[in-house]
Amino acid sequence: MNASSPADGVAVVVGATGAIGSAVVRRLGRRGVPVLAVARTAAALDALAGEVPGVTPCVADIGAAPAVAAVGAAVGALGVPVRMAVFAVGLPVRGSVLTIDPDLLAVGADVKLGGLLRLVRAVDQHLVRGSRLVAFAGSLGLEPRATEAAPGAVNAGVFNLMRQLSLVLGPRGVTTHTMSPGPADTPRLRRIAEGVAAERGEPFETVWKGYAADTSLGRLPTPDEVAWGVTLLLDPEADLLHGSVLHLDGGGHRGIH
């Protein structure tokens, strides 16, 4: 399929029913891009497909090996190139370096690192010049905190793995893009904040306001704002962003790199 153009291809979104993933699906739908939506729960996928035109549901657990065949078969059945493959899967584990079960670090790595490579394996033969590989990696992978061991350690691996993939895919004209939104105003972050508050013995509102205070903008990004960053990559000029990290965090990133 290397002679094909991705212009009329499909976007594969893994983690499509999460807060960020579903916002990406909606944004792509508004741009008229058909989406193969991948998640573990059929009911949630069906609801999303009923809301957004052009969505094809694909039930698969990207944290397990059978997902490669399931997603690959679903893409092949559509008979079009993969215009964009988006990995928007959240971590299923949390805890500080003092409280997390060390075995859960391996679980997190299998979902986000192994899952990313499973997505690549599933879509590889359908990627063409101009296709995009997009992965979400939290800012804790660059600026770790002791309160979140798994997001820090595992997302650091995602940044590294995406850089490796850029070296392999770039010569084929397939570009890679890592999105680093930092904390965003999602139900999942609120659950995390509740856990942090319990560990610290602080009120939830104190912890929640701390997230916003860590951005120079003074507020958390919304999922829709983060998803906007993905649609930028639909433009052919986004080739020049190959291998880069897009910080969609309202000024939360502090490092100069």
N, C-alpha and C positions, 0 to 999 in steps of 0.2 A: 504493500500500500504506500510505499515511499513516494510514488508519483502523484499521490492525491493531495488535495488542499484541505486544510482543516476548517475552512470558512463555513462549510455546511455540515460540519461534524457535530458530535455529541459531547457534552461535558459530563464526566463521571464524577459524582460527588459522594465520597465515603464519609459517613457520619451525618447523613443528610437530614436526619430528624432532630439533631441537637440544635441549640440556640443559634450558634454560628452557622452550622451547616444548612439549616433551613433558611436562614437569611440569605445565604449564598444562592440557594436554589431559587428563591423568589427573585433575587436581583437578576440572575441569569434568565429566568423566565420573562422578566420585563424587557430584556434585551432580545428576546426571541430565540434564545439558545435552548435546544432540547436537552434534557438532563436525564441521565441514568442515575437514579437516587438509590444509594446503597445504605442499608442499615439492618439491624437485627430484628426489628419488630414489624411484621406485615401490616398491622392495623395502623401504626403511625405513618408508614409509607403510603398506604392507601389514602389516608386523610390528606397528606401532602399532595399526592397526585390529584386528588379531587379539588384542591385549592389552586394549584399552579398548572396551567396548560403546558403540555409537552413533556411531562414527567413520566418516566417509565420506572416503576418500582423494581428493586432487586434485593431480595432478602438474603443477607450473607453476614457472617461474623468475621470481620477482617482480622480478628485476633486468632483465627484458626486457619490451618492450611487449606481446607476445602474452599475457602473464599476465592482463591486464585482461579479455580476452575469455574466457580459460579459466576463471578464477575466477568471473566474472560468469555464465557459462553453468552452472557447477556449482551456484552458489547458486540460480539460477533454476529448475533442475531439481528442487530440493528443495521449492519452492513454499511456503516459509515466510519470515517476516521474519528479518533478521539481528539477533539479540539482542545480539551483541557481536562486534566485529571486532578481533582482537589481532594486532599486528605485533611478532613476537618474533624478528626476523632479526638475526644477528650480523654484524659487519664481516668481510669476507674479506681485509683487508689490515692490516698493522701495520708498525711501525718508528718510530724516534725522528725528531725534526725534522732530525737530522743524517744519518740513513741512509735514510729513506724515499724511494722514487722519487716525485717530485712528481705524476706522472701517476696514481699509485695513489689520490691524494686524490679525483680525479674518479670513479674506480671505486667507492670507498667511498660517495661522495655519491649516485651513481646507484642503488646497492643500497638505502641506508637512507632517503634523501630521495625519490628517484624511486620507490623501491619502496613507500614509505608512501602516496604519492599514487596509485600504481597500485592499491593495495588499496582506497583510498577510491573511486576511479572504478569499480572492479569491484562494490562493494557498495552504492553510493550509492542506487540506486533501491529497494533492499530495506531501507533504514534507516527506522525509524518512531520516533515519540515514545517515549523510554525506552531506545532503543538506545545502546550504548556503543562508542566508538572508543578502543582502548587501544594505546599504543606504548611499547616499551622503549627508553630512552635512558640510556646509561652515565653515571655521575657525573663522568667525565672531561670531559664537555661543560660542566660547571659549575665544576669545579676541575681544570684541565688540568695535565698533567705533560709534561715535555720528552721522556720516554721513549715516549710514545704519541701521535704526531701525528694519525693518522686518527681514533681514538676521541674525542680532544678536539675537533677541528675539526668532524667530521661530526655527532657527537651534540649539539654546540651548535646545529647547524642543526635537528636533530630537535626540541629543546625549542622553538625559535622557530616551526617549522612547525606543531607541535601547538597552539601558542597561536593562530596564525592560523586553524587549522581550528576551534578553539573559538569564534571570533568568527563563523564562517560557519554552523556546525552548531548552535550553542546555541539560536538563535531557532526552530529546528525541533524542539527538545526532544531532540536527540541530543547526548549529553555526551561530552567528550573527557578522557582521563586519561593522563598520562605517568608511567610507572613507572621509577624510578631506583634499581636495586638495588645499584649499586656493584659492586666485584669479588665474585663468588660462586664457591663451590667447585665448579668444573666442569672437565671435561677441556680445554676451550678455554683457560681461564685458566692451567691448568698448562702448556700449550704456549706461551702468551705469556710466562709466567714463565721458561721455559727460554730463550726468545729474549733476554729482558732480561738474564738471568744471563750469557749468552754475550757480549752487548754490553759488559756491565760487567766481565766477567772475575771474577764472583763465583760461589760455590756456589749451586745451585738453592734449597737450603733457606733460605739467607739471604734471597733475594728473596721466597720464598713466605711466610716468617714476617713479612716486612715488610708484606705485604698485610693480614694479620690484625692486626698492630700498629697499622695505620691506622684501625681501628675502635675506638670506646670500649668496645664489647662484648668485644673481644679475640678474636673469631673471625669467620670469613667466613660469610655466609648460605648456606643450601643452596638448590638449585633449587626444592625443594618448599615451602620457606618463602616464597620469592619468589612462587611461583604462588598461594599462599594470598591474597596481596594482590589478585590478579585476581578471585578469587571474592567478595571483599568488594563488588565492583562489581555483583554480581547483585542486591543489595538495592535496592529503589526509593529508599531514603534516600540512596544514593550520588549522586543528582542533585546534591547540594550540594557534591560534590567536583569538579564540572565545571570544566575548565580548570586543574586543580591538578596538582602533581607529588607523587607518593607516594615518599618516600625509604625504601626497604626495604634499608638498608645496615648495620644494626647500629651506628649512630652514626658512620659514616664521613664523613657530610656535615658540613662545618664552617661553611658560610656561614649567615648569619641572613637568610633570605628564603624 
